[in-house]
Amino acid sequence: MRLTFRLPRNSLVFAGLATWGVLLVSCVVANRALLVPPQSAGATIVGSASCAKCHASITRGIHDATHARLALKGDDGQMKNVACESCHGGGSLHIKEGTPGTILNPKVSPETCLQCHVNARSEFSLPYTHPVLSGKIACTQCHEPHQGEANPTAGGARTLMTAANQTCAKCHPAQSGPFTFVHEVMREGCVTCHSPHGSVNDKMLKSRNVSLCYQCHFQPQNSTTQIVHGGLDHSQNVNRGTCWSAGCHEAIHGSHVNSNLRY
């Protein structure tokens, strides 16, 4: 005799709805994080409108910035725009005393930025990075937090390094040129080859070997024994190291004397 166990139809419907509800809730909350703005001891939230009274030159252009959309319930229970205080901490003491020590300055410590940009913290913890965590470089030396769209998928530019090459050139003038023969990738931006926050590779390169160059300089091969580029067999060259360290294209950023960037 075979025993058959069947659930009542109502039970199946309930189980289905319960499963759907669990999945829906997980989708809603899985990618969200609760963030608390930095705190200044003894200070309270006053709202960005109060900051504009003295810092009009900065707040004048912040209306279109991603940070300008942040709001928080103040001590009086009312929602207030905290575009300024989300990074600088509560402003009540600063308004009262007007001293630098009563407000947080993200230029001094990256912790204010990293409380929201948590992915950057992990990148700055890689073996080769800009020394942001050690305080030698501030996020604001490359990023403009007071203007523009911070989300790269929305086509933002200002907060994500306006004229990236010009930003890098402030500290790396020798690599920025101008050159008689420029590496074309320089026109696309330094970040095509470099990871600006950090990398596992020396010089913060996105790849440590010839595969970095192959992102742009790869061409279909018709031979199983040769690696042909520009009509020349490079199979022996690439085995000696990277394209820029095998005695070949050593002037990788640009050259004044050789169009192949040999030196």
Residue, then its C-alpha position, 0 to 999 in steps of 0.5 A: m500500500r502506498l501512502t500519499f501525503r497531500l497538503p490542503r490547497n489553502s496551505l499551499v497558497f499560504a506557503g507560496l505567499a510566505t516564500w514570496g514575502v521573504l524573497l521580497v523583503s530580502c531584495v528590499v533590504a539586502n543592498r541597503a546600509l544604515l549610515v550615521p553622519p560624523q559627530s562633533a562632541g556636543a554639537t547638534i544638527v542645524g541644517s545646511a541653510s545655516c552654513a550658507k550664511c558664512h560659506a556662500s562661495i562653497t554652498r552656491g554651487i552645491h545645489d546640483a551635487t549628490h551630497a546636497r540631497l542628503a536629509l536628516k531629522g534634526d533635534d527638533g524633529q523636523m527634516k533638514n538638509v544636511a549636505c554640509e553636516s553629513c561630512h562636517g558633523g553637527g554645526s551648532l557649536h561652530i556657528k556659536e564659536g566660529t573656530p576650526g576646532t568645532i567642525l570636522n574637516p575631511k581634508v585632515s582625515p579620510e574617515t569622513c569620506l570612507q564612512c559612506h565610500v566603504n569600497a574605497r577603504s578596501e582599495f586603499s588597503l591593497p599593497y600599492t595605493h595612494p597614501v590616503l589612509s596614512g593621511k599624506i593625501a586627502c580625497t579632496q585633492c582628487h575629488e570635488p565633493h561640493q559639485g556634480e553627480a557622484n554616481p558614475t553610472a549617472g554620467g557624473a564627472r566633477t566628483l569623479m575627477t574632472a579632467a582626470n589627467q589634469t588631476c593626476a598631473k598636479c603630482h605627476p608632471a613628468q608623466s603628463g607631458p606634453f610629448t612629441f609622440v604621445h601614447e594615445v591612451m593618455r588621451e583617454g585618461c590615466v585610469t585606463c591603465h591605473s587603478p587610482h585608489g589601489s591595486v595588487n600591482d606595482k605602480m597601481l596598474k590594472s594588470r602586471n604584465v603584457s595583458l595590460c597592453y593587450q586591452c588595446h593592442f591585441q590583433p587576431q593571430n594567424s600563426t601558432t608560433q608567432i605573436v605579430h604586432g605591427g608586422l613584427d614578431h613579438s613572441q620573444n619580446v613578451n617572454r622577457g617581461t612587460c612591453w615597457s620593461a623588456g627594453c622596448h617601449e620604455a617611454i610608455h607615457g610618451s616620447h620626444v624622439n621615437s614614435n614607437l615610444r622606445y625611449 
